[in-house]
Amino acid sequence: MDCINGVLKTDLGDISCSPTGFASSLYGIGLSFIGVVALLFIVYGGFLILTSQGSQDQLRRGKSYITYSIVGVVLAIAGYALYQILAIDVIKIPGFSR
């Protein structure tokens, strides 16, 4: 695989060949993947709740799927924000900018 004009064409999208662009692209792909998986678990948790028919165990499982999915997305976004703050404002890594 060759970088043409500083960009590598992949099935997941264009990824920059520079270290800073690569990190940003990788985080973007990772956050997208986490969002899709979380959405699937939220839908599955809702399905469990709707089909629980009064079963407290199944209702609790459905709620936990939804809760943990939301917590996972919040942690992923917070990690990305922390990465951006540390790289740009605190450490001031060359090449990173807003």
MOVENFEN-V897110 format. One record per pair of residues at least 12 apart in sequence whose C-alpha atoms are under 7 Angstrom apart, sorted by sequence separation. I is the first residue (numbers start at 1). GAP is how many residues later the second one is. D is the distance in whole Angstrom. If there is no record, write none. Layout:
# MOVENFEN-V897110
[[I/GAP/D] [I/GAP/D]]
This chain:
# MOVENFEN-V897110
[[49/13/5] [3/14/6] [48/14/5] [46/16/6] [45/17/4] [45/18/6] [45/20/5] [45/21/5] [42/23/6] [41/24/6] [42/24/5] [41/25/7] [42/27/6] [41/28/6] [38/31/5] [38/35/7] [35/38/7] [34/39/7] [31/45/7] [20/75/6] [20/76/6]]
